[in-house]
Amino acid sequence: MSAQVCTTELGAFAKLEPEFTKRGVKLIGLSANTIDSHGGWIKDINEISGTSLKFPIIGDKQRQVALLYDMCDDPSEADT
């Protein structure tokens, strides 16, 4: 199962990360943006959600990872 998420959803996962850790689950994000853009985005996530995002976010601007793992609902729209 995959889903497209935004700032508020990643903030919610950041808040719940201790619960995932208790269950032996490690979080990771996958972004359709560049790694360079993540610093500002993480700052926004932390400010909006009142948390501290600690899990990594992979930059996948060309959607290579998303396509490899069949994470796009419609692969023909992978560039949107």
PyMOL Python script that loads the backbone (N, CA, C, O; Angstrom):
from pymol import cmd

cmd.read_pdbstr("""\
ATOM      1  N   MET A   1       0.846  -1.175   0.000  1.00  0.00           N
ATOM      2  CA  MET A   1       0.000   0.000   0.000  1.00  0.00           C
ATOM      3  C   MET A   1       0.886   1.231   0.000  1.00  0.00           C
ATOM      4  O   MET A   1       1.887   1.279   0.716  1.00  0.00           O
ATOM      5  N   SER A   2       0.532   2.208  -0.784  1.00  0.00           N
ATOM      6  CA  SER A   2       1.271   3.462  -0.808  1.00  0.00           C
ATOM      7  C   SER A   2       0.280   4.609  -0.775  1.00  0.00           C
ATOM      8  O   SER A   2      -0.902   4.447  -1.080  1.00  0.00           O
ATOM      9  N   ALA A   3       0.785   5.759  -0.401  1.00  0.00           N
ATOM     10  CA  ALA A   3      -0.056   6.941  -0.375  1.00  0.00           C
ATOM     11  C   ALA A   3       0.810   8.170  -0.560  1.00  0.00           C
ATOM     12  O   ALA A   3       1.969   8.193  -0.146  1.00  0.00           O
ATOM     13  N   GLN A   4       0.250   9.182  -1.179  1.00  0.00           N
ATOM     14  CA  GLN A   4       0.947  10.435  -1.289  1.00  0.00           C
ATOM     15  C   GLN A   4       0.634  11.229  -0.024  1.00  0.00           C
ATOM     16  O   GLN A   4      -0.524  11.346   0.378  1.00  0.00           O
ATOM     17  N   VAL A   5       1.659  11.761   0.584  1.00  0.00           N
ATOM     18  CA  VAL A   5       1.449  12.500   1.826  1.00  0.00           C
ATOM     19  C   VAL A   5       2.045  13.891   1.717  1.00  0.00           C
ATOM     20  O   VAL A   5       2.842  14.180   0.824  1.00  0.00           O
ATOM     21  N   CYS A   6       1.655  14.717   2.614  1.00  0.00           N
ATOM     22  CA  CYS A   6       2.182  16.069   2.629  1.00  0.00           C
ATOM     23  C   CYS A   6       2.662  16.420   4.034  1.00  0.00           C
ATOM     24  O   CYS A   6       2.818  15.551   4.892  1.00  0.00           O
ATOM     25  N   THR A   7       2.886  17.687   4.242  1.00  0.00           N
ATOM     26  CA  THR A   7       3.475  18.190   5.482  1.00  0.00           C
ATOM     27  C   THR A   7       2.751  17.698   6.731  1.00  0.00           C
ATOM     28  O   THR A   7       3.399  17.217   7.661  1.00  0.00           O
ATOM     29  N   THR A   8       1.443  17.805   6.775  1.00  0.00           N
ATOM     30  CA  THR A   8       0.712  17.430   7.989  1.00  0.00           C
ATOM     31  C   THR A   8       0.791  15.931   8.270  1.00  0.00           C
ATOM     32  O   THR A   8       0.878  15.513   9.425  1.00  0.00           O
ATOM     33  N   GLU A   9       0.761  15.135   7.217  1.00  0.00           N
ATOM     34  CA  GLU A   9       0.842  13.683   7.409  1.00  0.00           C
ATOM     35  C   GLU A   9       2.228  13.276   7.903  1.00  0.00           C
ATOM     36  O   GLU A   9       2.343  12.441   8.800  1.00  0.00           O
ATOM     37  N   LEU A  10       3.285  13.861   7.324  1.00  0.00           N
ATOM     38  CA  LEU A  10       4.631  13.528   7.796  1.00  0.00           C
ATOM     39  C   LEU A  10       4.820  13.986   9.236  1.00  0.00           C
ATOM     40  O   LEU A  10       5.500  13.318  10.014  1.00  0.00           O
ATOM     41  N   GLY A  11       4.222  15.123   9.598  1.00  0.00           N
ATOM     42  CA  GLY A  11       4.263  15.577  10.988  1.00  0.00           C
ATOM     43  C   GLY A  11       3.567  14.605  11.919  1.00  0.00           C
ATOM     44  O   GLY A  11       4.045  14.351  13.025  1.00  0.00           O
ATOM     45  N   ALA A  12       2.448  14.064  11.484  1.00  0.00           N
ATOM     46  CA  ALA A  12       1.722  13.077  12.297  1.00  0.00           C
ATOM     47  C   ALA A  12       2.566  11.823  12.497  1.00  0.00           C
ATOM     48  O   ALA A  12       2.618  11.271  13.596  1.00  0.00           O
ATOM     49  N   PHE A  13       3.230  11.376  11.424  1.00  0.00           N
ATOM     50  CA  PHE A  13       4.101  10.211  11.562  1.00  0.00           C
ATOM     51  C   PHE A  13       5.282  10.514  12.483  1.00  0.00           C
ATOM     52  O   PHE A  13       5.697   9.654  13.260  1.00  0.00           O
ATOM     53  N   ALA A  14       5.821  11.718  12.404  1.00  0.00           N
ATOM     54  CA  ALA A  14       6.927  12.099  13.291  1.00  0.00           C
ATOM     55  C   ALA A  14       6.491  12.031  14.756  1.00  0.00           C
ATOM     56  O   ALA A  14       7.250  11.585  15.616  1.00  0.00           O
ATOM     57  N   LYS A  15       5.271  12.475  15.031  1.00  0.00           N
ATOM     58  CA  LYS A  15       4.753  12.414  16.403  1.00  0.00           C
ATOM     59  C   LYS A  15       4.564  10.966  16.862  1.00  0.00           C
ATOM     60  O   LYS A  15       4.759  10.649  18.035  1.00  0.00           O
ATOM     61  N   LEU A  16       4.186  10.103  15.936  1.00  0.00           N
ATOM     62  CA  LEU A  16       3.926   8.702  16.273  1.00  0.00           C
ATOM     63  C   LEU A  16       5.160   7.810  16.178  1.00  0.00           C
ATOM     64  O   LEU A  16       5.082   6.618  16.477  1.00  0.00           O
ATOM     65  N   GLU A  17       6.283   8.363  15.771  1.00  0.00           N
ATOM     66  CA  GLU A  17       7.481   7.545  15.581  1.00  0.00           C
ATOM     67  C   GLU A  17       7.843   6.703  16.804  1.00  0.00           C
ATOM     68  O   GLU A  17       8.232   5.547  16.635  1.00  0.00           O
ATOM     69  N   PRO A  18       7.734   7.228  18.037  1.00  0.00           N
ATOM     70  CA  PRO A  18       8.043   6.370  19.194  1.00  0.00           C
ATOM     71  C   PRO A  18       7.174   5.111  19.264  1.00  0.00           C
ATOM     72  O   PRO A  18       7.647   4.058  19.693  1.00  0.00           O
ATOM     73  N   GLU A  19       5.923   5.210  18.851  1.00  0.00           N
ATOM     74  CA  GLU A  19       5.040   4.040  18.846  1.00  0.00           C
ATOM     75  C   GLU A  19       5.467   3.028  17.790  1.00  0.00           C
ATOM     76  O   GLU A  19       5.414   1.820  18.023  1.00  0.00           O
ATOM     77  N   PHE A  20       5.889   3.518  16.637  1.00  0.00           N
ATOM     78  CA  PHE A  20       6.396   2.616  15.598  1.00  0.00           C
ATOM     79  C   PHE A  20       7.674   1.932  16.082  1.00  0.00           C
ATOM     80  O   PHE A  20       7.860   0.733  15.872  1.00  0.00           O
ATOM     81  N   THR A  21       8.555   2.699  16.729  1.00  0.00           N
ATOM     82  CA  THR A  21       9.820   2.154  17.234  1.00  0.00           C
ATOM     83  C   THR A  21       9.555   1.044  18.248  1.00  0.00           C
ATOM     84  O   THR A  21      10.236   0.019  18.228  1.00  0.00           O
ATOM     85  N   LYS A  22       8.580   1.233  19.131  1.00  0.00           N
ATOM     86  CA  LYS A  22       8.218   0.196  20.109  1.00  0.00           C
ATOM     87  C   LYS A  22       7.841  -1.112  19.429  1.00  0.00           C
ATOM     88  O   LYS A  22       8.023  -2.192  19.990  1.00  0.00           O
ATOM     89  N   ARG A  23       7.319  -1.002  18.223  1.00  0.00           N
ATOM     90  CA  ARG A  23       6.865  -2.184  17.479  1.00  0.00           C
ATOM     91  C   ARG A  23       7.893  -2.684  16.476  1.00  0.00           C
ATOM     92  O   ARG A  23       7.605  -3.554  15.653  1.00  0.00           O
ATOM     93  N   GLY A  24       9.092  -2.125  16.555  1.00  0.00           N
ATOM     94  CA  GLY A  24      10.170  -2.566  15.681  1.00  0.00           C
ATOM     95  C   GLY A  24      10.045  -2.076  14.245  1.00  0.00           C
ATOM     96  O   GLY A  24      10.595  -2.686  13.327  1.00  0.00           O
ATOM     97  N   VAL A  25       9.322  -0.973  14.049  1.00  0.00           N
ATOM     98  CA  VAL A  25       9.112  -0.421  12.709  1.00  0.00           C
ATOM     99  C   VAL A  25       9.944   0.847  12.555  1.00  0.00           C
ATOM    100  O   VAL A  25       9.919   1.727  13.416  1.00  0.00           O
ATOM    101  N   LYS A  26      10.675   0.931  11.459  1.00  0.00           N
ATOM    102  CA  LYS A  26      11.458   2.127  11.156  1.00  0.00           C
ATOM    103  C   LYS A  26      10.756   2.896  10.048  1.00  0.00           C
ATOM    104  O   LYS A  26      10.378   2.328   9.023  1.00  0.00           O
ATOM    105  N   LEU A  27      10.588   4.187  10.266  1.00  0.00           N
ATOM    106  CA  LEU A  27       9.927   5.032   9.275  1.00  0.00           C
ATOM    107  C   LEU A  27      10.932   5.592   8.282  1.00  0.00           C
ATOM    108  O   LEU A  27      12.095   5.827   8.611  1.00  0.00           O
ATOM    109  N   ILE A  28      10.458   5.799   7.064  1.00  0.00           N
ATOM    110  CA  ILE A  28      11.231   6.458   6.027  1.00  0.00           C
ATOM    111  C   ILE A  28      10.237   7.147   5.101  1.00  0.00           C
ATOM    112  O   ILE A  28       9.164   6.617   4.816  1.00  0.00           O
ATOM    113  N   GLY A  29      10.606   8.317   4.643  1.00  0.00           N
ATOM    114  CA  GLY A  29       9.752   9.038   3.706  1.00  0.00           C
ATOM    115  C   GLY A  29      10.329   8.954   2.302  1.00  0.00           C
ATOM    116  O   GLY A  29      11.532   8.758   2.129  1.00  0.00           O
ATOM    117  N   LEU A  30       9.485   9.101   1.320  1.00  0.00           N
ATOM    118  CA  LEU A  30       9.905   9.129  -0.075  1.00  0.00           C
ATOM    119  C   LEU A  30       9.300  10.380  -0.688  1.00  0.00           C
ATOM    120  O   LEU A  30       8.081  10.553  -0.705  1.00  0.00           O
ATOM    121  N   SER A  31      10.162  11.242  -1.187  1.00  0.00           N
ATOM    122  CA  SER A  31       9.732  12.529  -1.707  1.00  0.00           C
ATOM    123  C   SER A  31       9.922  12.604  -3.209  1.00  0.00           C
ATOM    124  O   SER A  31      10.899  12.081  -3.746  1.00  0.00           O
ATOM    125  N   ALA A  32       8.994  13.252  -3.882  1.00  0.00           N
ATOM    126  CA  ALA A  32       9.111  13.488  -5.318  1.00  0.00           C
ATOM    127  C   ALA A  32       9.871  14.781  -5.596  1.00  0.00           C
ATOM    128  O   ALA A  32       9.851  15.297  -6.714  1.00  0.00           O
ATOM    129  N   ASN A  33      10.533  15.292  -4.577  1.00  0.00           N
ATOM    130  CA  ASN A  33      11.315  16.520  -4.713  1.00  0.00           C
ATOM    131  C   ASN A  33      12.800  16.217  -4.533  1.00  0.00           C
ATOM    132  O   ASN A  33      13.188  15.084  -4.249  1.00  0.00           O
ATOM    133  N   THR A  34      13.611  17.240  -4.701  1.00  0.00           N
ATOM    134  CA  THR A  34      15.058  17.070  -4.537  1.00  0.00           C
ATOM    135  C   THR A  34      15.426  17.049  -3.059  1.00  0.00           C
ATOM    136  O   THR A  34      14.708  17.587  -2.217  1.00  0.00           O
ATOM    137  N   ILE A  35      16.535  16.430  -2.766  1.00  0.00           N
ATOM    138  CA  ILE A  35      17.035  16.396  -1.392  1.00  0.00           C
ATOM    139  C   ILE A  35      17.291  17.815  -0.889  1.00  0.00           C
ATOM    140  O   ILE A  35      17.068  18.109   0.285  1.00  0.00           O
ATOM    141  N   ASP A  36      17.755  18.687  -1.772  1.00  0.00           N
ATOM    142  CA  ASP A  36      18.032  20.071  -1.388  1.00  0.00           C
ATOM    143  C   ASP A  36      16.802  20.788  -0.835  1.00  0.00           C
ATOM    144  O   ASP A  36      16.929  21.688  -0.005  1.00  0.00           O
ATOM    145  N   SER A  37      15.627  20.397  -1.285  1.00  0.00           N
ATOM    146  CA  SER A  37      14.401  21.049  -0.823  1.00  0.00           C
ATOM    147  C   SER A  37      13.933  20.528   0.535  1.00  0.00           C
ATOM    148  O   SER A  37      13.063  21.134   1.160  1.00  0.00           O
ATOM    149  N   HIS A  38      14.488  19.433   0.990  1.00  0.00           N
ATOM    150  CA  HIS A  38      13.986  18.793   2.207  1.00  0.00           C
ATOM    151  C   HIS A  38      14.255  19.599   3.470  1.00  0.00           C
ATOM    152  O   HIS A  38      13.446  19.563   4.397  1.00  0.00           O
ATOM    153  N   GLY A  39      15.368  20.323   3.536  1.00  0.00           N
ATOM    154  CA  GLY A  39      15.675  21.098   4.744  1.00  0.00           C
ATOM    155  C   GLY A  39      14.562  22.061   5.101  1.00  0.00           C
ATOM    156  O   GLY A  39      14.106  22.103   6.244  1.00  0.00           O
ATOM    157  N   GLY A  40      14.127  22.839   4.116  1.00  0.00           N
ATOM    158  CA  GLY A  40      13.042  23.784   4.350  1.00  0.00           C
ATOM    159  C   GLY A  40      11.734  23.091   4.639  1.00  0.00           C
ATOM    160  O   GLY A  40      10.948  23.545   5.470  1.00  0.00           O
ATOM    161  N   TRP A  41      11.500  21.980   3.945  1.00  0.00           N
ATOM    162  CA  TRP A  41      10.257  21.243   4.142  1.00  0.00           C
ATOM    163  C   TRP A  41      10.201  20.643   5.545  1.00  0.00           C
ATOM    164  O   TRP A  41       9.161  20.700   6.201  1.00  0.00           O
ATOM    165  N   ILE A  42      11.305  20.073   6.004  1.00  0.00           N
ATOM    166  CA  ILE A  42      11.351  19.499   7.351  1.00  0.00           C
ATOM    167  C   ILE A  42      11.128  20.578   8.398  1.00  0.00           C
ATOM    168  O   ILE A  42      10.457  20.348   9.404  1.00  0.00           O
ATOM    169  N   LYS A  43      11.697  21.766   8.155  1.00  0.00           N
ATOM    170  CA  LYS A  43      11.470  22.884   9.075  1.00  0.00           C
ATOM    171  C   LYS A  43       9.976  23.206   9.145  1.00  0.00           C
ATOM    172  O   LYS A  43       9.435  23.404  10.233  1.00  0.00           O
ATOM    173  N   ASP A  44       9.311  23.259   7.994  1.00  0.00           N
ATOM    174  CA  ASP A  44       7.865  23.505   7.965  1.00  0.00           C
ATOM    175  C   ASP A  44       7.100  22.401   8.688  1.00  0.00           C
ATOM    176  O   ASP A  44       6.176  22.679   9.453  1.00  0.00           O
ATOM    177  N   ILE A  45       7.481  21.159   8.448  1.00  0.00           N
ATOM    178  CA  ILE A  45       6.819  20.022   9.105  1.00  0.00           C
ATOM    179  C   ILE A  45       6.911  20.175  10.616  1.00  0.00           C
ATOM    180  O   ILE A  45       5.914  20.032  11.323  1.00  0.00           O
ATOM    181  N   ASN A  46       8.108  20.465  11.107  1.00  0.00           N
ATOM    182  CA  ASN A  46       8.318  20.603  12.544  1.00  0.00           C
ATOM    183  C   ASN A  46       7.522  21.765  13.133  1.00  0.00           C
ATOM    184  O   ASN A  46       6.934  21.637  14.207  1.00  0.00           O
ATOM    185  N   GLU A  47       7.503  22.902  12.428  1.00  0.00           N
ATOM    186  CA  GLU A  47       6.771  24.077  12.923  1.00  0.00           C
ATOM    187  C   GLU A  47       5.267  23.833  12.931  1.00  0.00           C
ATOM    188  O   GLU A  47       4.590  24.139  13.912  1.00  0.00           O
ATOM    189  N   ILE A  48       4.749  23.285  11.845  1.00  0.00           N
ATOM    190  CA  ILE A  48       3.304  23.082  11.723  1.00  0.00           C
ATOM    191  C   ILE A  48       2.796  22.014  12.684  1.00  0.00           C
ATOM    192  O   ILE A  48       1.719  22.154  13.263  1.00  0.00           O
ATOM    193  N   SER A  49       3.576  20.946  12.852  1.00  0.00           N
ATOM    194  CA  SER A  49       3.108  19.835  13.678  1.00  0.00           C
ATOM    195  C   SER A  49       3.607  19.885  15.115  1.00  0.00           C
ATOM    196  O   SER A  49       3.171  19.088  15.946  1.00  0.00           O
ATOM    197  N   GLY A  50       4.511  20.807  15.422  1.00  0.00           N
ATOM    198  CA  GLY A  50       5.040  20.895  16.779  1.00  0.00           C
ATOM    199  C   GLY A  50       5.830  19.663  17.167  1.00  0.00           C
ATOM    200  O   GLY A  50       5.715  19.170  18.289  1.00  0.00           O
ATOM    201  N   THR A  51       6.633  19.166  16.240  1.00  0.00           N
ATOM    202  CA  THR A  51       7.398  17.948  16.472  1.00  0.00           C
ATOM    203  C   THR A  51       8.810  18.114  15.934  1.00  0.00           C
ATOM    204  O   THR A  51       9.206  19.196  15.501  1.00  0.00           O
ATOM    205  N   SER A  52       9.546  17.038  15.970  1.00  0.00           N
ATOM    206  CA  SER A  52      10.900  17.022  15.420  1.00  0.00           C
ATOM    207  C   SER A  52      11.046  15.775  14.555  1.00  0.00           C
ATOM    208  O   SER A  52      11.273  14.679  15.067  1.00  0.00           O
ATOM    209  N   LEU A  53      10.915  15.948  13.251  1.00  0.00           N
ATOM    210  CA  LEU A  53      11.022  14.827  12.322  1.00  0.00           C
ATOM    211  C   LEU A  53      12.457  14.314  12.314  1.00  0.00           C
ATOM    212  O   LEU A  53      13.397  15.065  12.052  1.00  0.00           O
ATOM    213  N   LYS A  54      12.611  13.034  12.601  1.00  0.00           N
ATOM    214  CA  LYS A  54      13.946  12.445  12.697  1.00  0.00           C
ATOM    215  C   LYS A  54      14.195  11.359  11.666  1.00  0.00           C
ATOM    216  O   LYS A  54      15.350  11.024  11.404  1.00  0.00           O
ATOM    217  N   PHE A  55      13.152  10.801  11.074  1.00  0.00           N
ATOM    218  CA  PHE A  55      13.366   9.732  10.111  1.00  0.00           C
ATOM    219  C   PHE A  55      13.800  10.318   8.760  1.00  0.00           C
ATOM    220  O   PHE A  55      13.474  11.462   8.443  1.00  0.00           O
ATOM    221  N   PRO A  56      14.524   9.540   7.983  1.00  0.00           N
ATOM    222  CA  PRO A  56      15.032  10.059   6.702  1.00  0.00           C
ATOM    223  C   PRO A  56      13.935  10.171   5.645  1.00  0.00           C
ATOM    224  O   PRO A  56      12.941   9.445   5.658  1.00  0.00           O
ATOM    225  N   ILE A  57      14.161  11.106   4.736  1.00  0.00           N
ATOM    226  CA  ILE A  57      13.293  11.268   3.571  1.00  0.00           C
ATOM    227  C   ILE A  57      14.175  11.117   2.335  1.00  0.00           C
ATOM    228  O   ILE A  57      15.154  11.845   2.168  1.00  0.00           O
ATOM    229  N   ILE A  58      13.827  10.183   1.488  1.00  0.00           N
ATOM    230  CA  ILE A  58      14.580   9.928   0.266  1.00  0.00           C
ATOM    231  C   ILE A  58      14.078  10.859  -0.832  1.00  0.00           C
ATOM    232  O   ILE A  58      12.870  10.982  -1.038  1.00  0.00           O
ATOM    233  N   GLY A  59      14.995  11.510  -1.532  1.00  0.00           N
ATOM    234  CA  GLY A  59      14.635  12.327  -2.685  1.00  0.00           C
ATOM    235  C   GLY A  59      14.523  11.437  -3.917  1.00  0.00           C
ATOM    236  O   GLY A  59      15.480  10.751  -4.278  1.00  0.00           O
ATOM    237  N   ASP A  60      13.372  11.445  -4.556  1.00  0.00           N
ATOM    238  CA  ASP A  60      13.121  10.573  -5.711  1.00  0.00           C
ATOM    239  C   ASP A  60      12.485  11.397  -6.837  1.00  0.00           C
ATOM    240  O   ASP A  60      11.417  11.059  -7.347  1.00  0.00           O
ATOM    241  N   LYS A  61      13.164  12.481  -7.210  1.00  0.00           N
ATOM    242  CA  LYS A  61      12.606  13.406  -8.202  1.00  0.00           C
ATOM    243  C   LYS A  61      12.246  12.728  -9.519  1.00  0.00           C
ATOM    244  O   LYS A  61      11.249  13.092 -10.143  1.00  0.00           O
ATOM    245  N   GLN A  62      13.034  11.753  -9.951  1.00  0.00           N
ATOM    246  CA  GLN A  62      12.743  11.048 -11.199  1.00  0.00           C
ATOM    247  C   GLN A  62      11.772   9.879 -10.998  1.00  0.00           C
ATOM    248  O   GLN A  62      11.458   9.170 -11.953  1.00  0.00           O
ATOM    249  N   ARG A  63      11.300   9.675  -9.781  1.00  0.00           N
ATOM    250  CA  ARG A  63      10.328   8.630  -9.424  1.00  0.00           C
ATOM    251  C   ARG A  63      10.861   7.218  -9.660  1.00  0.00           C
ATOM    252  O   ARG A  63      10.077   6.285  -9.832  1.00  0.00           O
ATOM    253  N   GLN A  64      12.171   7.053  -9.671  1.00  0.00           N
ATOM    254  CA  GLN A  64      12.753   5.731  -9.909  1.00  0.00           C
ATOM    255  C   GLN A  64      12.379   4.745  -8.808  1.00  0.00           C
ATOM    256  O   GLN A  64      11.999   3.609  -9.093  1.00  0.00           O
ATOM    257  N   VAL A  65      12.486   5.170  -7.565  1.00  0.00           N
ATOM    258  CA  VAL A  65      12.155   4.285  -6.443  1.00  0.00           C
ATOM    259  C   VAL A  65      10.652   4.009  -6.430  1.00  0.00           C
ATOM    260  O   VAL A  65      10.226   2.868  -6.251  1.00  0.00           O
ATOM    261  N   ALA A  66       9.859   5.051  -6.619  1.00  0.00           N
ATOM    262  CA  ALA A  66       8.402   4.885  -6.611  1.00  0.00           C
ATOM    263  C   ALA A  66       7.947   3.914  -7.689  1.00  0.00           C
ATOM    264  O   ALA A  66       7.076   3.078  -7.448  1.00  0.00           O
ATOM    265  N   LEU A  67       8.530   4.020  -8.872  1.00  0.00           N
ATOM    266  CA  LEU A  67       8.150   3.118  -9.960  1.00  0.00           C
ATOM    267  C   LEU A  67       8.664   1.702  -9.709  1.00  0.00           C
ATOM    268  O   LEU A  67       7.962   0.729  -9.981  1.00  0.00           O
ATOM    269  N   LEU A  68       9.886   1.586  -9.192  1.00  0.00           N
ATOM    270  CA  LEU A  68      10.470   0.278  -8.916  1.00  0.00           C
ATOM    271  C   LEU A  68       9.605  -0.525  -7.947  1.00  0.00           C
ATOM    272  O   LEU A  68       9.447  -1.735  -8.104  1.00  0.00           O
ATOM    273  N   TYR A  69       9.050   0.148  -6.953  1.00  0.00           N
ATOM    274  CA  TYR A  69       8.243  -0.528  -5.945  1.00  0.00           C
ATOM    275  C   TYR A  69       6.741  -0.376  -6.188  1.00  0.00           C
ATOM    276  O   TYR A  69       5.938  -0.598  -5.283  1.00  0.00           O
ATOM    277  N   ASP A  70       6.367   0.000  -7.407  1.00  0.00           N
ATOM    278  CA  ASP A  70       4.967   0.078  -7.808  1.00  0.00           C
ATOM    279  C   ASP A  70       4.152   0.952  -6.849  1.00  0.00           C
ATOM    280  O   ASP A  70       3.070   0.564  -6.408  1.00  0.00           O
ATOM    281  N   MET A  71       4.683   2.128  -6.537  1.00  0.00           N
ATOM    282  CA  MET A  71       4.037   3.020  -5.589  1.00  0.00           C
ATOM    283  C   MET A  71       3.168   4.085  -6.261  1.00  0.00           C
ATOM    284  O   MET A  71       2.532   4.884  -5.573  1.00  0.00           O
ATOM    285  N   CYS A  72       3.135   4.106  -7.567  1.00  0.00           N
ATOM    286  CA  CYS A  72       2.308   5.079  -8.294  1.00  0.00           C
ATOM    287  C   CYS A  72       1.017   4.412  -8.720  1.00  0.00           C
ATOM    288  O   CYS A  72       1.031   3.334  -9.314  1.00  0.00           O
ATOM    289  N   ASP A  73      -0.102   5.055  -8.414  1.00  0.00           N
ATOM    290  CA  ASP A  73      -1.392   4.494  -8.814  1.00  0.00           C
ATOM    291  C   ASP A  73      -1.464   4.320 -10.320  1.00  0.00           C
ATOM    292  O   ASP A  73      -1.989   3.321 -10.811  1.00  0.00           O
ATOM    293  N   ASP A  74      -0.934   5.300 -11.057  1.00  0.00           N
ATOM    294  CA  ASP A  74      -0.937   5.246 -12.508  1.00  0.00           C
ATOM    295  C   ASP A  74       0.475   5.590 -12.986  1.00  0.00           C
ATOM    296  O   ASP A  74       0.823   6.769 -13.060  1.00  0.00           O
ATOM    297  N   PRO A  75       1.287   4.597 -13.309  1.00  0.00           N
ATOM    298  CA  PRO A  75       2.677   4.847 -13.713  1.00  0.00           C
ATOM    299  C   PRO A  75       2.825   5.842 -14.858  1.00  0.00           C
ATOM    300  O   PRO A  75       3.873   6.475 -14.986  1.00  0.00           O
ATOM    301  N   SER A  76       1.798   5.994 -15.696  1.00  0.00           N
ATOM    302  CA  SER A  76       1.885   6.958 -16.785  1.00  0.00           C
ATOM    303  C   SER A  76       1.847   8.398 -16.267  1.00  0.00           C
ATOM    304  O   SER A  76       2.171   9.332 -17.000  1.00  0.00           O
ATOM    305  N   GLU A  77       1.453   8.575 -15.006  1.00  0.00           N
ATOM    306  CA  GLU A  77       1.413   9.904 -14.409  1.00  0.00           C
ATOM    307  C   GLU A  77       2.533  10.093 -13.391  1.00  0.00           C
ATOM    308  O   GLU A  77       2.416  10.936 -12.501  1.00  0.00           O
ATOM    309  N   ALA A  78       3.598   9.339 -13.504  1.00  0.00           N
ATOM    310  CA  ALA A  78       4.686   9.391 -12.527  1.00  0.00           C
ATOM    311  C   ALA A  78       5.431  10.719 -12.524  1.00  0.00           C
ATOM    312  O   ALA A  78       6.142  11.031 -11.569  1.00  0.00           O
ATOM    313  N   ASP A  79       5.272  11.498 -13.583  1.00  0.00           N
ATOM    314  CA  ASP A  79       5.990  12.767 -13.624  1.00  0.00           C
ATOM    315  C   ASP A  79       5.151  13.943 -13.128  1.00  0.00           C
ATOM    316  O   ASP A  79       5.561  15.095 -13.264  1.00  0.00           O
ATOM    317  N   THR A  80       3.996  13.666 -12.561  1.00  0.00           N
ATOM    318  CA  THR A  80       3.148  14.756 -12.053  1.00  0.00           C
ATOM    319  C   THR A  80       3.230  14.854 -10.548  1.00  0.00           C
ATOM    320  O   THR A  80       2.583  15.714  -9.949  1.00  0.00           O
TER     321      THR A  80
END
""", "prot")
cmd.dss("prot")
cmd.show_as("cartoon", "prot")
cmd.util.cbc("prot")
cmd.orient("prot")
